[in-house]
Amino acid sequence: MHTPSAARTPLKKTTRTSLLSQVTSSLNFSKSAAPLVGQAYCFLRLGRSGYTQVIGDCLAVAELLAEGLESTGAFDIVSARHPTPRVPMVAFTLKAGRRDAGYDEFDLADRLRERGWVLPAYPLAPGAEGTTILRAVCRSDFSAAMARALLSDVGDALATMNKHAAEERAATTSAVAAAR
């Protein structure tokens, strides 16, 4: 199926979404129903108790990830967690002091992508567009061990970005002192 490029499609017929900066020329934002069919199949195959167990495991991994991110002191968790999370996903943002250090959520997403993790960073919808979040979806194939590996890579990325930010501040301070 041919999808018209944004360059050949009149602008009034395209929509730019902030999520992943996509341009679409469709009349709606419909996607394939395959994930829904897959979930229905799993529900029928596993039964309610089996599917409840799978979702419970996903929620436990999401909570482990959220607690690990919070324990770094660098993040605020934005997604609902208490009393019980409803979606196995963690949305988080850097604390304001971290953004002042010279990097942001997009920089962290890039660092994590270098290590093979895809955590999209994007601004929230109008009314909250001043907030940028990162999002991690905890699917059934995302284990606690993988969450711990992600947390380790997040820690390494923060250390690297803090080091680079400190080096930039030192270079700027030296340049200002030399100019005097």
N, CA, C and O atoms as a DFTB+ gen file, in Angstrom:
720 C
 N C O
     1  1       0.843      -1.180       0.000
     2  2       0.000       0.000       0.000
     3  2       0.884       1.238       0.000
     4  3       1.829       1.330       0.784
     5  1       0.589       2.164      -0.854
     6  2       1.384       3.387      -0.977
     7  2       0.869       4.439      -0.017
     8  3      -0.327       4.729       0.018
     9  1       1.772       5.008       0.760
    10  2       1.428       6.107       1.661
    11  2       1.993       7.382       1.074
    12  3       3.199       7.460       0.844
    13  1       1.165       8.385       0.824
    14  2       1.673       9.621       0.239
    15  2       2.640      10.320       1.184
    16  3       2.435      10.360       2.397
    17  1       3.682      10.861       0.606
    18  2       4.644      11.569       1.448
    19  2       4.060      12.909       1.870
    20  3       3.178      13.465       1.215
    21  1       4.581      13.408       2.983
    22  2       4.101      14.693       3.496
    23  2       4.397      15.818       2.500
    24  3       3.672      16.811       2.444
    25  1       5.485      15.652       1.701
    26  2       5.865      16.696       0.753
    27  2       4.842      16.809      -0.374
    28  3       4.635      17.898      -0.909
    29  1       4.193      15.691      -0.747
    30  2       3.234      15.713      -1.843
    31  2       1.793      15.851      -1.371
    32  3       0.886      15.991      -2.192
    33  1       1.573      15.814      -0.091
    34  2       0.220      15.898       0.449
    35  2      -0.027      17.325       0.926
    36  3       0.799      17.881       1.649
    37  1      -1.136      17.918       0.540
    38  2      -1.414      19.282       1.013
    39  2      -1.386      19.335       2.534
    40  3      -1.905      18.440       3.201
    41  1      -0.778      20.387       3.083
    42  2      -0.621      20.508       4.530
    43  2      -1.943      20.422       5.276
    44  3      -1.997      19.878       6.379
    45  1      -3.017      20.955       4.683
    46  2      -4.284      20.907       5.396
    47  2      -4.832      19.477       5.507
    48  3      -5.780      19.238       6.255
    49  1      -4.243      18.530       4.771
    50  2      -4.691      17.141       4.855
    51  2      -3.740      16.274       5.678
    52  3      -3.930      15.061       5.769
    53  1      -2.736      16.879       6.267
    54  2      -1.807      16.127       7.107
    55  2      -1.962      16.556       8.552
    56  3      -2.440      17.651       8.848
    57  1      -1.559      15.696       9.420
    58  2      -1.590      15.979      10.848
    59  2      -0.237      15.632      11.423
    60  3       0.285      14.547      11.168
    61  1       0.336      16.531      12.192
    62  2       1.596      16.242      12.869
    63  2       1.262      15.904      14.310
    64  3       0.625      16.691      15.011
    65  1       1.690      14.740      14.741
    66  2       1.484      14.351      16.134
    67  2       2.786      14.546      16.879
    68  3       3.859      14.342      16.310
    69  1       2.714      14.936      18.140
    70  2       3.938      15.166      18.901
    71  2       4.605      13.864      19.288
    72  3       5.810      13.841      19.539
    73  1       3.847      12.776      19.341
    74  2       4.414      11.482      19.680
    75  2       5.270      10.998      18.527
    76  3       4.753      10.659      17.462
    77  1       6.574      10.965      18.734
    78  2       7.556      10.523      17.740
    79  2       7.585      11.404      16.497
    80  3       8.122      10.988      15.470
    81  1       7.030      12.596      16.561
    82  2       7.026      13.565      15.462
    83  2       6.559      12.957      14.149
    84  3       7.184      13.157      13.107
    85  1       5.482      12.230      14.200
    86  2       4.970      11.574      13.007
    87  2       4.071      12.514      12.218
    88  3       3.369      13.354      12.781
    89  1       4.110      12.348      10.891
    90  2       3.179      13.045      10.016
    91  2       2.302      11.981       9.405
    92  3       2.799      10.987       8.876
    93  1       1.001      12.179       9.473
    94  2       0.089      11.204       8.904
    95  2      -0.858      11.907       7.945
    96  3      -1.261      13.048       8.173
    97  1      -1.203      11.223       6.886
    98  2      -2.164      11.791       5.945
    99  2      -3.454      10.988       5.969
   100  3      -4.299      11.145       5.088
   101  1      -3.612      10.140       6.958
   102  2      -4.826       9.342       7.063
   103  2      -5.962      10.183       7.637
   104  3      -5.740      11.258       8.195
   105  1      -7.161       9.679       7.491
   106  2      -8.312      10.389       8.014
   107  2      -8.491      10.149       9.506
   108  3      -9.258      10.853      10.163
   109  1      -7.790       9.163      10.039
   110  2      -7.863       8.896      11.469
   111  2      -6.513       8.333      11.908
   112  3      -5.602       8.190      11.093
   113  1      -6.388       8.019      13.170
   114  2      -5.127       7.516      13.693
   115  2      -5.179       6.002      13.887
   116  3      -4.486       5.466      14.751
   117  1      -5.981       5.320      13.103
   118  2      -6.163       3.883      13.256
   119  2      -4.879       3.131      12.985
   120  3      -4.080       3.494      12.121
   121  1      -4.710       2.077      13.750
   122  2      -3.589       1.163      13.560
   123  2      -4.185      -0.228      13.391
   124  3      -5.398      -0.413      13.490
   125  1      -3.346      -1.170      13.143
   126  2      -3.781      -2.546      12.984
   127  2      -4.463      -3.047      14.252
   128  3      -4.112      -2.642      15.360
   129  1      -5.430      -3.923      14.079
   130  2      -6.125      -4.526      15.220
   131  2      -5.390      -5.771      15.715
   132  3      -5.857      -6.435      16.641
   133  1      -4.258      -6.093      15.116
   134  2      -3.529      -7.308      15.482
   135  2      -3.210      -7.391      16.974
   136  3      -3.388      -8.460      17.557
   137  1      -2.742      -6.304      17.633
   138  2      -2.479      -6.425      19.067
   139  2      -3.728      -6.776      19.876
   140  3      -3.647      -7.524      20.851
   141  1      -4.875      -6.240      19.477
   142  2      -6.120      -6.563      20.184
   143  2      -6.514      -8.015      19.966
   144  3      -6.963      -8.691      20.892
   145  1      -6.344      -8.487      18.749
   146  2      -6.646      -9.890      18.455
   147  2      -5.702     -10.790      19.253
   148  3      -6.113     -11.826      19.776
   149  1      -4.434     -10.385      19.342
   150  2      -3.465     -11.153      20.121
   151  2      -3.834     -11.204      21.594
   152  3      -3.715     -12.252      22.229
   153  1      -4.281     -10.080      22.142
   154  2      -4.698     -10.059      23.542
   155  2      -5.927     -10.930      23.756
   156  3      -6.009     -11.653      24.749
   157  1      -6.874     -10.868      22.841
   158  2      -8.073     -11.697      22.971
   159  2      -7.701     -13.174      22.924
   160  3      -8.238     -13.982      23.681
   161  1      -6.776     -13.521      22.026
   162  2      -6.326     -14.913      21.938
   163  2      -5.684     -15.348      23.254
   164  3      -5.994     -16.418      23.777
   165  1      -4.794     -14.519      23.786
   166  2      -4.133     -14.860      25.057
   167  2      -5.151     -15.001      26.179
   168  3      -5.049     -15.902      27.012
   169  1      -6.125     -14.113      26.196
   170  2      -7.147     -14.190      27.241
   171  2      -7.912     -15.506      27.128
   172  3      -8.153     -16.175      28.133
   173  1      -8.293     -15.875      25.912
   174  2      -9.024     -17.129      25.722
   175  2      -8.149     -18.339      26.037
   176  3      -8.619     -19.313      26.624
   177  1      -6.891     -18.275      25.649
   178  2      -5.970     -19.389      25.868
   179  2      -5.616     -19.557      27.342
   180  3      -5.592     -20.675      27.856
   181  1      -5.341     -18.446      28.019
   182  2      -4.898     -18.500      29.409
   183  2      -6.053     -18.510      30.401
   184  3      -5.887     -18.948      31.540
   185  1      -7.200     -18.041      29.989
   186  2      -8.319     -17.902      30.917
   187  2      -8.133     -16.665      31.773
   188  3      -7.078     -16.030      31.745
   189  1      -9.154     -16.328      32.529
   190  2      -9.085     -15.120      33.339
   191  2      -7.966     -15.189      34.363
   192  3      -7.230     -14.216      34.525
   193  1      -7.818     -16.299      35.052
   194  2      -6.790     -16.379      36.098
   195  2      -5.386     -16.315      35.505
   196  3      -4.505     -15.674      36.077
   197  1      -5.171     -16.964      34.380
   198  2      -3.853     -16.924      33.735
   199  2      -3.515     -15.541      33.213
   200  3      -2.392     -15.062      33.369
   201  1      -4.512     -14.894      32.584
   202  2      -4.288     -13.555      32.057
   203  2      -4.084     -12.563      33.198
   204  3      -3.263     -11.652      33.092
   205  1      -4.830     -12.738      34.286
   206  2      -4.658     -11.889      35.463
   207  2      -3.242     -12.031      36.019
   208  3      -2.639     -11.048      36.451
   209  1      -2.717     -13.251      36.006
   210  2      -1.352     -13.495      36.483
   211  2      -0.333     -12.785      35.581
   212  3       0.604     -12.163      36.081
   213  1      -0.507     -12.874      34.286
   214  2       0.411     -12.220      33.347
   215  2       0.402     -10.709      33.566
   216  3       1.458     -10.085      33.661
   217  1      -0.783     -10.129      33.646
   218  2      -0.887      -8.682      33.855
   219  2      -0.324      -8.309      35.226
   220  3       0.345      -7.283      35.357
   221  1      -0.583      -9.119      36.241
   222  2      -0.021      -8.868      37.572
   223  2       1.495      -8.859      37.547
   224  3       2.129      -8.022      38.191
   225  1       2.084      -9.801      36.794
   226  2       3.545      -9.825      36.658
   227  2       4.056      -8.571      35.964
   228  3       5.074      -8.007      36.366
   229  1       3.355      -8.133      34.927
   230  2       3.749      -6.902      34.215
   231  2       3.670      -5.696      35.146
   232  3       4.559      -4.843      35.141
   233  1       2.609      -5.626      35.941
   234  2       2.457      -4.515      36.884
   235  2       3.559      -4.543      37.941
   236  3       4.046      -3.488      38.349
   237  1       3.959      -5.739      38.392
   238  2       5.037      -5.853      39.388
   239  2       6.359      -5.364      38.807
   240  3       7.129      -4.696      39.497
   241  1       6.627      -5.691      37.550
   242  2       7.856      -5.221      36.898
   243  2       7.808      -3.702      36.738
   244  3       8.819      -3.027      36.933
   245  1       6.639      -3.159      36.383
   246  2       6.497      -1.699      36.254
   247  2       6.764      -1.029      37.599
   248  3       7.410       0.019      37.644
   249  1       6.284      -1.608      38.685
   250  2       6.510      -1.026      40.012
   251  2       7.997      -1.111      40.379
   252  3       8.551      -0.170      40.948
   253  1       8.634      -2.228      40.056
   254  2      10.075      -2.367      40.311
   255  2      10.856      -1.289      39.561
   256  3      11.770      -0.672      40.107
   257  1      10.480      -1.075      38.308
   258  2      11.142      -0.056      37.494
   259  2      10.895       1.341      38.065
   260  3      11.825       2.142      38.166
   261  1       9.655       1.637      38.436
   262  2       9.332       2.957      38.999
   263  2      10.109       3.197      40.294
   264  3      10.660       4.280      40.490
   265  1      10.157       2.203      41.175
   266  2      10.901       2.348      42.424
   267  2      12.389       2.557      42.156
   268  3      13.033       3.374      42.813
   269  1      12.933       1.816      41.188
   270  2      14.345       1.973      40.839
   271  2      14.654       3.349      40.280
   272  3      15.679       3.942      40.618
   273  1      13.781       3.860      39.433
   274  2      13.979       5.201      38.881
   275  2      13.902       6.251      39.977
   276  3      14.719       7.171      40.020
   277  1      12.921       6.114      40.861
   278  2      12.797       7.066      41.970
   279  2      14.020       7.026      42.877
   280  3      14.456       8.062      43.380
   281  1      14.573       5.842      43.086
   282  2      15.708       5.713      44.011
   283  2      16.966       6.407      43.495
   284  3      17.888       6.661      44.271
   285  1      17.020       6.719      42.200
   286  2      18.177       7.457      41.684
   287  2      18.156       8.905      42.152
   288  3      19.194       9.565      42.186
   289  1      16.972       9.401      42.514
   290  2      16.829      10.805      42.904
   291  2      16.774      11.753      41.725
   292  3      16.696      12.969      41.902
   293  1      16.813      11.197      40.511
   294  2      16.851      12.040      39.318
   295  2      15.488      12.214      38.660
   296  3      15.325      13.076      37.796
   297  1      14.514      11.411      39.054
   298  2      13.245      11.377      38.313
   299  2      12.033      11.564      39.203
   300  3      12.036      11.227      40.387
   301  1      11.000      12.112      38.591
   302  2       9.655      12.127      39.170
   303  2       8.822      11.165      38.334
   304  3       8.837      11.236      37.105
   305  1       8.104      10.275      38.987
   306  2       7.225       9.346      38.284
   307  2       5.905      10.058      38.048
   308  3       5.298      10.581      38.983
   309  1       5.463      10.079      36.806
   310  2       4.257      10.791      36.417
   311  2       3.063       9.849      36.341
   312  3       1.935      10.261      36.611
   313  1       3.294       8.591      35.978
   314  2       2.192       7.647      35.817
   315  2       1.591       7.274      37.164
   316  3       2.269       7.294      38.191
   317  1       0.306       6.934      37.138
   318  2      -0.413       6.575      38.362
   319  2       0.143       5.263      38.922
   320  3       0.373       4.304      38.185
   321  1       0.354       5.242      40.247
   322  2       0.892       4.035      40.885
   323  2       0.091       3.597      42.086
   324  3       0.032       2.403      42.383
   325  1      -0.524       4.522      42.781
   326  2      -1.148       4.161      44.050
   327  2      -2.637       4.465      44.007
   328  3      -3.020       5.498      43.458
   329  1      -3.481       3.625      44.552
   330  2      -3.121       2.455      45.340
   331  2      -2.630       1.293      44.480
   332  3      -1.779       0.520      44.920
   333  1      -3.152       1.160      43.264
   334  2      -2.709       0.088      42.378
   335  2      -2.613       0.637      40.970
   336  3      -3.552       1.272      40.490
   337  1      -1.487       0.405      40.293
   338  2      -1.409       0.865      38.900
   339  2      -2.379       0.070      38.032
   340  3      -2.621      -1.111      38.281
   341  1      -2.917       0.708      37.040
   342  2      -3.871       0.045      36.149
   343  2      -3.232      -0.361      34.829
   344  3      -3.744      -1.238      34.133
   345  1      -2.134       0.261      34.486
   346  2      -1.468       0.003      33.216
   347  2      -0.003      -0.329      33.508
   348  3       0.647       0.391      34.266
   349  1       0.527      -1.402      32.921
   350  2       1.932      -1.753      33.176
   351  2       2.887      -0.865      32.381
   352  3       3.518      -1.303      31.419
   353  1       2.974       0.376      32.803
   354  2       3.758       1.378      32.107
   355  2       4.284       2.366      33.141
   356  3       3.626       2.644      34.143
   357  1       5.471       2.890      32.887
   358  2       6.045       3.903      33.764
   359  2       6.340       5.129      32.912
   360  3       7.127       5.068      31.967
   361  1       5.703       6.238      33.257
   362  2       5.993       7.519      32.616
   363  2       6.735       8.350      33.650
   364  3       6.308       8.465      34.799
   365  1       7.857       8.930      33.224
   366  2       8.677       9.668      34.179
   367  2       9.346      10.850      33.508
   368  3       9.485      10.902      32.286
   369  1       9.753      11.791      34.329
   370  2      10.400      12.999      33.849
   371  2      11.592      13.307      34.747
   372  3      11.613      12.925      35.917
   373  1      12.570      13.991      34.198
   374  2      13.711      14.422      35.008
   375  2      13.262      15.486      35.997
   376  3      12.417      16.323      35.680
   377  1      13.824      15.453      37.182
   378  2      13.560      16.530      38.138
   379  2      14.153      17.814      37.580
   380  3      15.134      17.778      36.837
   381  1      13.571      18.931      37.931
   382  2      13.961      20.232      37.370
   383  2      15.461      20.486      37.496
   384  3      16.063      21.004      36.556
   385  1      16.074      20.147      38.601
   386  2      17.505      20.380      38.791
   387  2      18.357      19.629      37.790
   388  3      19.439      20.091      37.428
   389  1      17.889      18.484      37.340
   390  2      18.636      17.706      36.343
   391  2      18.616      18.391      34.993
   392  3      19.620      18.395      34.281
   393  1      17.470      18.976      34.632
   394  2      17.396      19.684      33.361
   395  2      18.322      20.889      33.375
   396  3      18.890      21.260      32.348
   397  1      18.471      21.502      34.557
   398  2      19.372      22.648      34.683
   399  2      20.828      22.232      34.535
   400  3      21.693      23.079      34.311
   401  1      21.108      20.940      34.658
   402  2      22.479      20.438      34.552
   403  2      22.974      20.429      33.108
   404  3      24.161      20.210      32.866
   405  1      22.094      20.661      32.159
   406  2      22.541      20.744      30.773
   407  2      22.089      19.589      29.897
   408  3      22.590      19.431      28.783
   409  1      21.166      18.788      30.369
   410  2      20.616      17.719      29.535
   411  2      19.142      17.567      29.867
   412  3      18.659      18.049      30.891
   413  1      18.439      16.878      28.968
   414  2      16.997      16.715      29.161
   415  2      16.574      15.287      28.835
   416  3      17.415      14.413      28.623
   417  1      15.276      15.061      28.799
   418  2      14.731      13.721      28.555
   419  2      15.112      13.198      27.174
   420  3      15.325      11.998      27.000
   421  1      15.196      14.088      26.201
   422  2      15.581      13.657      24.853
   423  2      17.028      13.155      24.842
   424  3      17.346      12.183      24.157
   425  1      17.902      13.819      25.603
   426  2      19.291      13.366      25.707
   427  2      19.363      11.982      26.355
   428  3      20.119      11.120      25.907
   429  1      18.579      11.777      27.401
   430  2      18.563      10.471      28.063
   431  2      18.029       9.403      27.119
   432  3      18.576       8.302      27.061
   433  1      16.967       9.713      26.379
   434  2      16.416       8.754      25.412
   435  2      17.472       8.378      24.374
   436  3      17.584       7.211      23.997
   437  1      18.247       9.363      23.912
   438  2      19.313       9.087      22.942
   439  2      20.389       8.186      23.540
   440  3      20.836       7.241      22.889
   441  1      20.807       8.466      24.767
   442  2      21.817       7.632      25.433
   443  2      21.318       6.204      25.589
   444  3      22.065       5.251      25.368
   445  1      20.065       6.058      25.966
   446  2      19.516       4.713      26.157
   447  2      19.357       3.987      24.827
   448  3      19.518       2.768      24.758
   449  1      19.044       4.730      23.774
   450  2      18.924       4.112      22.448
   451  2      20.275       3.546      22.004
   452  3      20.325       2.516      21.331
   453  1      21.372       4.218      22.381
   454  2      22.714       3.713      22.069
   455  2      22.949       2.343      22.702
   456  3      23.759       1.562      22.204
   457  1      22.256       2.054      23.777
   458  2      22.394       0.779      24.478
   459  2      21.287      -0.203      24.101
   460  3      21.176      -1.276      24.694
   461  1      20.470       0.164      23.115
   462  2      19.453      -0.747      22.615
   463  2      18.064      -0.580      23.214
   464  3      17.158      -1.340      22.872
   465  1      17.872       0.391      24.097
   466  2      16.572       0.618      24.716
   467  2      15.811       1.679      23.928
   468  3      16.395       2.677      23.504
   469  1      14.528       1.470      23.732
   470  2      13.699       2.460      23.060
   471  2      12.673       2.961      24.068
   472  3      11.646       2.325      24.305
   473  1      12.974       4.106      24.652
   474  2      12.069       4.782      25.574
   475  2      11.764       6.130      24.956
   476  3      12.578       7.049      25.042
   477  1      10.595       6.260      24.331
   478  2      10.306       7.532      23.669
   479  2      10.205       8.682      24.660
   480  3       9.666       8.536      25.757
   481  1      10.729       9.814      24.252
   482  2      10.600      11.057      25.006
   483  2       9.748      11.985      24.158
   484  3       9.982      12.136      22.959
   485  1       8.764      12.601      24.784
   486  2       7.909      13.515      24.035
   487  2       7.221      14.491      24.973
   488  3       6.994      14.184      26.143
   489  1       6.889      15.677      24.454
   490  2       6.164      16.652      25.272
   491  2       4.716      16.210      25.432
   492  3       4.158      15.538      24.564
   493  1       4.124      16.593      26.541
   494  2       2.721      16.262      26.764
   495  2       1.824      17.154      25.914
   496  3       2.288      18.090      25.263
   497  1       0.556      16.852      25.934
   498  2      -0.440      17.539      25.108
   499  2      -0.590      19.010      25.514
   500  3      -0.128      19.419      26.580
   501  1      -1.236      19.790      24.659
   502  2      -1.471      21.197      24.990
   503  2      -2.086      21.342      26.389
   504  3      -2.975      20.594      26.795
   505  1      -1.569      22.330      27.086
   506  2      -1.975      22.542      28.458
   507  2      -0.911      22.034      29.422
   508  3      -0.820      22.489      30.562
   509  1      -0.112      21.092      28.952
   510  2       0.989      20.553      29.753
   511  2       2.229      20.402      28.883
   512  3       3.132      19.628      29.202
   513  1       2.268      21.153      27.772
   514  2       3.369      20.999      26.813
   515  2       4.726      21.377      27.384
   516  3       5.749      21.068      26.773
   517  1       4.767      22.026      28.521
   518  2       6.042      22.348      29.158
   519  2       6.679      21.148      29.838
   520  3       7.806      21.238      30.325
   521  1       5.972      20.029      29.878
   522  2       6.484      18.815      30.512
   523  2       6.834      17.798      29.446
   524  3       6.025      17.503      28.566
   525  1       8.032      17.267      29.525
   526  2       8.473      16.200      28.634
   527  2       8.624      14.939      29.464
   528  3       9.181      14.971      30.560
   529  1       8.129      13.838      28.942
   530  2       8.222      12.577      29.671
   531  2       8.944      11.519      28.854
   532  3       9.062      11.616      27.632
   533  1       9.414      10.521      29.553
   534  2       9.895       9.280      28.949
   535  2       8.889       8.213      29.349
   536  3       8.262       8.309      30.404
   537  1       8.733       7.200      28.514
   538  2       7.737       6.176      28.787
   539  2       8.330       4.793      28.580
   540  3       8.962       4.523      27.559
   541  1       8.121       3.923      29.553
   542  2       8.553       2.532      29.448
   543  2       7.333       1.645      29.629
   544  3       6.699       1.660      30.684
   545  1       7.005       0.878      28.609
   546  2       5.884      -0.056      28.674
   547  2       6.437      -1.411      29.091
   548  3       7.371      -1.922      28.474
   549  1       5.865      -1.986      30.128
   550  2       6.331      -3.267      30.663
   551  2       5.434      -4.379      30.135
   552  3       4.414      -4.711      30.738
   553  1       5.829      -4.947      29.005
   554  2       5.066      -6.029      28.386
   555  2       5.408      -7.348      29.068
   556  3       6.273      -7.401      29.942
   557  1       4.731      -8.390      28.667
   558  2       4.939      -9.691      29.303
   559  2       6.332     -10.252      29.038
   560  3       6.808     -11.097      29.796
   561  1       6.988      -9.800      27.983
   562  2       8.348     -10.280      27.699
   563  2       9.428      -9.382      28.310
   564  3      10.616      -9.577      28.053
   565  1       9.019      -8.404      29.112
   566  2       9.958      -7.513      29.803
   567  2      10.031      -7.980      31.252
   568  3       9.145      -7.689      32.055
   569  1      11.083      -8.698      31.574
   570  2      11.219      -9.337      32.883
   571  2      11.825      -8.397      33.920
   572  3      12.295      -7.307      33.596
   573  1      11.801      -8.843      35.168
   574  2      12.434      -8.087      36.252
   575  2      13.929      -7.951      35.986
   576  3      14.512      -6.906      36.277
   577  1      14.558      -8.987      35.441
   578  2      15.989      -8.924      35.116
   579  2      16.251      -7.858      34.058
   580  3      17.248      -7.140      34.133
   581  1      15.362      -7.752      33.076
   582  2      15.523      -6.717      32.057
   583  2      15.311      -5.339      32.658
   584  3      15.998      -4.388      32.284
   585  1      14.364      -5.220      33.588
   586  2      14.138      -3.933      34.251
   587  2      15.381      -3.514      35.024
   588  3      15.757      -2.342      35.004
   589  1      16.024      -4.464      35.710
   590  2      17.256      -4.139      36.439
   591  2      18.372      -3.741      35.469
   592  3      19.162      -2.846      35.771
   593  1      18.443      -4.398      34.309
   594  2      19.446      -4.028      33.298
   595  2      19.172      -2.613      32.776
   596  3      20.102      -1.829      32.584
   597  1      17.900      -2.292      32.550
   598  2      17.544      -0.940      32.111
   599  2      17.933       0.082      33.174
   600  3      18.482       1.134      32.848
   601  1      17.655      -0.215      34.430
   602  2      18.019       0.699      35.517
   603  2      19.531       0.909      35.574
   604  3      19.995       2.021      35.822
   605  1      20.288      -0.144      35.349
   606  2      21.749      -0.022      35.326
   607  2      22.184       0.896      34.183
   608  3      23.055       1.748      34.357
   609  1      21.571       0.712      33.014
   610  2      21.912       1.552      31.864
   611  2      21.463       3.002      32.076
   612  3      22.132       3.928      31.618
   613  1      20.350       3.202      32.759
   614  2      19.908       4.562      33.090
   615  2      20.937       5.217      34.007
   616  3      21.306       6.375      33.809
   617  1      21.401       4.469      35.016
   618  2      22.428       4.995      35.927
   619  2      23.705       5.353      35.198
   620  3      24.299       6.401      35.452
   621  1      24.135       4.475      34.280
   622  2      25.340       4.762      33.491
   623  2      25.143       5.993      32.614
   624  3      26.040       6.828      32.498
   625  1      23.969       6.105      31.999
   626  2      23.688       7.262      31.136
   627  2      23.683       8.553      31.946
   628  3      24.227       9.564      31.501
   629  1      23.075       8.529      33.131
   630  2      23.076       9.718      33.986
   631  2      24.496      10.096      34.377
   632  3      24.854      11.273      34.349
   633  1      25.310       9.108      34.744
   634  2      26.697       9.390      35.125
   635  2      27.461      10.020      33.964
   636  3      28.205      10.981      34.157
   637  1      27.279       9.484      32.768
   638  2      27.958      10.021      31.587
   639  2      27.500      11.451      31.299
   640  3      28.318      12.329      31.027
   641  1      26.182      11.676      31.361
   642  2      25.670      13.019      31.072
   643  2      26.099      14.007      32.149
   644  3      26.404      15.159      31.841
   645  1      26.126      13.575      33.414
   646  2      26.602      14.453      34.482
   647  2      28.072      14.805      34.280
   648  3      28.476      15.947      34.500
   649  1      28.870      13.825      33.863
   650  2      30.293      14.066      33.621
   651  2      30.485      15.074      32.495
   652  3      31.274      16.012      32.612
   653  1      29.746      14.868      31.396
   654  2      29.854      15.802      30.259
   655  2      29.377      17.197      30.644
   656  3      29.979      18.195      30.248
   657  1      28.301      17.265      31.412
   658  2      27.787      18.575      31.843
   659  2      28.810      19.277      32.734
   660  3      29.004      20.487      32.613
   661  1      29.470      18.530      33.631
   662  2      30.489      19.115      34.512
   663  2      31.686      19.591      33.694
   664  3      32.245      20.652      33.975
   665  1      32.081      18.817      32.686
   666  2      33.203      19.217      31.828
   667  2      32.856      20.495      31.057
   668  3      33.697      21.381      30.906
   669  1      31.624      20.583      30.576
   670  2      31.203      21.790      29.849
   671  2      31.194      23.000      30.768
   672  3      31.617      24.085      30.367
   673  1      30.715      22.827      32.002
   674  2      30.714      23.939      32.959
   675  2      32.139      24.375      33.275
   676  3      32.417      25.571      33.364
   677  1      33.050      23.408      33.447
   678  2      34.447      23.733      33.744
   679  2      35.088      24.467      32.572
   680  3      35.839      25.421      32.775
   681  1      34.800      24.034      31.355
   682  2      35.353      24.687      30.167
   683  2      34.816      26.104      30.045
   684  3      35.558      27.029      29.712
   685  1      33.522      26.276      30.314
   686  2      32.922      27.608      30.257
   687  2      33.530      28.516      31.317
   688  3      33.842      29.674      31.040
   689  1      33.699      27.997      32.529
   690  2      34.298      28.772      33.619
   691  2      35.718      29.174      33.266
   692  3      36.125      30.307      33.523
   693  1      36.474      28.256      32.681
   694  2      37.866      28.550      32.277
   695  2      37.899      29.607      31.187
   696  3      38.746      30.500      31.208
   697  1      36.982      29.509      30.235
   698  2      36.937      30.471      29.138
   699  2      36.576      31.857      29.667
   700  3      37.145      32.855      29.225
   701  1      35.651      31.925      30.593
   702  2      35.254      33.224      31.171
   703  2      36.413      33.807      31.960
   704  3      36.693      35.001      31.863
   705  1      37.093      32.964      32.749
   706  2      38.233      33.446      33.545
   707  2      39.374      33.913      32.647
   708  3      40.049      34.893      32.966
   709  1      39.596      33.224      31.532
   710  2      40.660      33.610      30.607
   711  2      40.332      34.916      29.903
   712  3      41.233      35.686      29.569
   713  1      39.043      35.170      29.675
   714  2      38.626      36.383      28.990
   715  2      38.767      37.625      29.864
   716  3      38.788      38.745      29.353
   717  1      38.864      37.436      31.161
   718  2      38.970      38.585      32.074
   719  2      40.322      39.087      32.106
   720  3      40.607      40.051      32.817
